[in-house]
Amino acid sequence: MRILLVGAGGVGSAAVSIAARRTFFETMVVADHDLARAQRAVADRDERFVAATVDASSADAVAALCREHRVTHVLNAVDPRFVMPIFDGAFAAGADYLDMAMSLSHPHPSRPHEEPGVKLGDEQFASSDAWSAAGRLALCGIGVEPGLSDVFARYAADELFAEIDEIGVRDGANLTVDGYDFAPSFSIWTTIEECLNPPVIWEAGRGWFTTPPFSEPEVFHFPEGIGPVECVNVEHEEVLLIPRWVKAKRVTFKYGLGNEFIEVLKTLHKLGLSATSPVRVGGVSVSPRDVVAACLPDPATLGDRMRGKTCAGTWVRGVGADGQPREVYLYHVVDNEWSMREYGHQAVVWQTAVNPVVALELLATGAWSGVGVLGPEAQPPVPFLDLLTEYGSPWGMEER
């Protein structure tokens, strides 16, 4: 296996640190628009790791780099606006493809809070037949959320339930960042995108529909000392992926943002600072959202200042295999102190990065396979969960 990792930011650098301890691949080319950042990501690694530059907005540039290094698998670790050129570049070069966020959505032009327009991943799923015909696999949404959360959903359906009423992905944390009043622990570009777009819900008999941002608040109790966190509906890939392979009556995604974070996002939106279309400032054109991102600290640099834990998980209720009502929460918790001590990367980016590395190893061994555009729930869940535990980061389950 010869891997092209596109993006040497927080998640990409964490993926390098995780992969460096494994032996399943021959080469990992770490490419970024900033060569120095790619070089930092591979510094002090073994000879399997190579730094390179790439324009992630150019499918031709991605394909050329794949051909130069005889790449077999492309791992996309940049924000979702670059999904399609990287996806198309991998296909053009005859490589398999993995990402942690899918192609962008576009709200319904007249009923954005009732009906979906272009949904997350629609552009990629439209190419599924071409990928199948070429004998190539695009494994999409294989971070932590989406990714591990989808594996949990498939595991619940296969192993725990005879009938599922609802699958609800629930994400929460008690992380704080010393010295900052406002410092997101993940890409603010991606956070704005998923939090301000209309959230999507899926229901049997109705299909996908949307609601206003931050709808249906609920208090969810997270394990391992995190405790109660208010969660709200947010647009996320799981709701678009899970119903394609897992039978359930309802699928939702709720994120524990906190009132302060929600108010900041609402204010950015009101001021037009969430927009991605460039505006003229003096003699230059600049995207307001890029300005916001530039004004905030790089999440990859916050590890030494962060305290607490982050939890990703999937809550499932329905009828258990024994015919009795059942409700469980399958989850994965990462303590920032542990991830910094063991890997030198903060908890949120490390938790995201470990899952595609596990998936790549399963593809290398043949435990996972397939062609076309697939989500994680199209694959057997047990090999993934077993290997994640072998990586030193076990998952858990609570009966509720």
N, C-alpha and C positions, 0 to 999 in steps of 0.2 A: 504494500500500500504506500502510495506517494501522495502526500496531502498538501494542498495549497490552503493556507489559513489567511483569509483576507481580513485585515484589521488587527492592529497591534495595540489597541486601547486596553481598557480595563479587562474586559472579558477575554479578548484575544491573548493578552499577556498571561492571564490566569490559566488559559487552556494550554499554553506552552509549558508552564510550570507543572501542570498535572500530567501532560503527555510525556514529559521528560523522564518520568519514573516508570513508563511502560515500554514494552519491547515489540508491540504488534505492527509497527510501521517502519518503512525504510528511510523515508525523508519527510520533513515538514518544512515547506517554504513559507515563511512568515512575511506577508507583504502588506505594505501600508503606503499611503500617499507621502508619508514622511519617512524616509529611509532611516533616519536616526532613531525614530521610535521603534521601527522594526528591528534595528540592530540592538537596541536596549533589551527588547523582549527575548532575543536569542543569546545575549551575552552570557558567557560562562556555561553555555549548554554544549552538548556533545556534537559531533560532526554531522549528525542527522539534520540539524537545524540550520537553515539558510535564510538570510534576510534579503528582501527585494522591495522594489517600489512597484506600485500599480495604481492606475486610475480606476477606482471602483465604479465610476459612472460610465465606463466604456466596456461593453461586452467584448469588443475586439481585443482590448488590452488584456482582459482577464483570460480570454482564449489563447492569446499569444504566450502569456506567462505559463499557462497550463502545458502548452506544447513544448516550450523551452525546457521545462523540468519534468516532462513525461508524467504529469499529475494524473492520478486515478480518482481522487476525491477532493472536492472543493468544500471547505467549511467557511461559511459566511459569518463573520463576527463584527459586522458594521451595522449602522442603523438602517431601518427598513426602507428608506428612500432608495437605497442601492440594491435592493433585492433583485429586481428584474435584470439589470445588466450583468450581475454576477451569475444569476440563474441561467441566463441566455448564453453567457460566455462559457460556463461549464458544459452546457449542452453542445455548443459548437465544437468544443475541444474533445468531446466524447468521454467526459468525466462524470462520475456521480456527484451529487450535490447534497449538502446539508445546510440548514439555517436554523436560527433561533427566533426569528420573527418573519412573518410572511408578507407578501406584497400588500401595498397600502389599500385602504378602503376609500370610498368617496361617498359622502352622504346622499341620500335620496334628494333630488332637486326640489321637491315640493312638500314632502312629508318625512323629514329627516328623523323625527322622534316617534314615528309609527312604522315606517318601512325601511329596510336596508336598501341602499343603492348598490354600488359595487362593493362587495364584501371583502374582508381580509382574505387573501389567498386566491380570489377568483381568477386573477391573471395567471397564476401558476397552475391551478386546476384545469384551466382551459388548454394547457399544453400537455396534459397527462397522457393522451393517446400517442402523441409524438415521442414522448419519453419511453413509453412502453414499446412502441415499434422499434425504437433504437436499442432496446434492451438495457436502458439506463434507469437509475433510481434517483429521484429527488425526494429525500426524506426531510420534510419541512416541519418547522416548529419543534425542534429537539433541543431546546434549552431547559430551563426549569419550569417556567410557565410562559408559553406552552412547552411541553416536553415531558418532564417527570410527572407533572400533573395528569397528562394524558395517559401515561403508563399506569398510573394509579387507577384511573377510570377503567381501563381495560382489565386490570387485575381484579378490581371489585366485581366486574361483570363475569369474569371467568371463574373466580375462586370463592366469592363471598355471597353473591346474591342470585336468587332465582328470578326476581323482578325488581327493576329499579324505578322509583318514582322521580328522584331528582339527583343529578350530579352537579355539585356546586364547588367550583374551585375557589378557595379562600386563602388569601395571602395577607400576612400581618407580621409586624416586627416591633421590637422595643428599642431599636437602634437610636442612639444619639451621636452627635458629632461635636466634639469639644471646640469651642471658639467660633462657631458659626450659628447665626440665628436661623438661616435657611441654607441647607446644603444637601440636595438630593443624593442618595446613595447609588443611583443608576442614571443613565443618560437622560438629561432633562428634555432633549429633543424627542426621544421615544415616549417619555412620560407624558408630555403635553399631548402628543399624538393620540395615545390610547385613552387618556383621561377626558379630553374635551370632545372627542368624537362620540356620536350617539352609541351607547352600549347596546349590544346585541344579546337577545335571549332566544332560546329555542324551546318550542313545545311541540309534542306529538300532536298531529292533526292541524297544527297552525304553521309549523315551520319556523323560520327565523323572523323576528320582528325587533324593533328598536324602542328605546325609551329615552327620556332626557338624561343628560350626564348626571352622575352622582345620585341616581334614583334608588329607591328601596333600601334605605339605610338599615342596618341590623348590627347588633353587638355579637361578635363571634369570639369564643374563648379559645385562645391558642395555647398549645402545650409548652412544657419545659420552662415554665416561669414567665412566659410572655404575657399571658393573661388576656383579659377582655380588650378587644379593639373594635371600634366602629368601622364597618365595611360597607362599601357602596358599589353599585353596578358600574363596571368599566368595560369598554370594548376590548375584547381579547380573543386570540386565535382559538383557544380551547372550545369556545361555543360554536365555532365554525368547523372544528375538526371532529370532536367527540361524536356528534350524532351521525357522522358518516360511517362509523364502524361499531359503535356501542349503542345498544338499545336502551333508551331511557325516556321517561315521559317529559322531563324538563332538564335543561342544561343552562347553568348561569356561571358568571365569573364576578366575584366581588373582591375589592382591594381595600386593605386597611390604610387609608390615606391620612386620616386625622383632619379635624376641622381647619387647622391653620394651613395645611397644605392645600386643601380644597379652596380656601379663600384666596391664596396666592395664585392658583391656577385660574380662578374666575377673574381676578384682577388683570392678569396678563392677557386674558382673552378680551376683556372689555377695552383694554388699551391698544389692542391690535398687535400685541407683542408675541402672540402665539402663531402669527401668520408665517408662512414659508415663502410667499412671493416677495421678491426683492423690492425695496423702496429706495428712492434716491435720497442720500444724505450727503450734502455738499456735492462733491464731484464723483461719488461712488454709489454703486447699488449694493444693498446688503439685505439679507433676510432678517426680519425682526427676531425670529426664533433662534437663528444663529448668534445674534447679539446677546440674547438671554443666556445661551449656553456658554458664550465666551466670558460673560460676567460672573458666572458661578464656578466654584472649584471643580476641577476634574475629579469625578468619583473615584478614579483609580488611585488618586493620591491621598484619599481620606482615611485609609486603613488605620494609621497610627492614632488618629483622633476619634475613631468610632468605638462605641461601647454597646454591647448588647447582642441580641440574636435576631435572625430572620427566619421566618417559617413559610414554606410553600406547601400546599396540600390540597387534597380533594375530599370533600365531604359527600357522603353517599347515604341516601335513605331509601328503603324499600322493603322487600320481603326476602329474608335470608334463605340460604340453601335448605334450612330446616323447616321452611314454611312460616316462620314467625317474623314479626316486624323487627327490622334491624336498622341501625344508624351508626355509621363509622366515620372516622376522619383519618385518612392515610396521609402522612406528612413527612417532611424532611426539614430538619432544623440545623442551621449552621451558626456556631458561636464565633463572633468576629475575633475574639482573642485566640481561638484555636486556629482559624484559617490564616491569621497573620503569623502566628508562631510556626505553623507547619509549612506554609506555602508563601508567605509574604504578600498575600492578597486579601483585600477586605471581603467580608462574608457574602455580600450580594453578588459581586462579580464572580467570586469563586463558585458559589452555588449554581450560577447560570452556566459557567464554563465546564463544570465536571460532566454534565450530562451528554453533550455532543462527543466528548472524548470517549465516554463509555460506549456510546452508540457506534463510533468509528471502530472500536475494538470488536464489538459484536459483529459488525459487517466484515471485518478482517477475518474473523474466525468462522463465519458462515452461520452463526447463531441467529443473526438477522439477515434478511435478503429481500428481494422483490424488484419490480420495475414499475415505472410510472411515477406519478406524484402521490406520495403517501404521507400520512401522519404517523406519529409514534404509536397510536392505538391500533394501527394495522399490523403491528409486530407482537410476538409473544412477550408478555411482561415479565415473567419470572427470570429469564436470563439477565435482563437488564437490572432488576432489583438485586439479584444475587451479586452481579459484578459491581454495582454501586457500593454494596456493603464491603466487597473485597477491596475496593479503593480506600476504605477506611472511613466511609461516611454513611453509616447505616440509616435506614428509614424507620418509621414507627407507625403504629396504628392504635387509635383509641376507640373503644366502644362508647357511643354517646347515648 
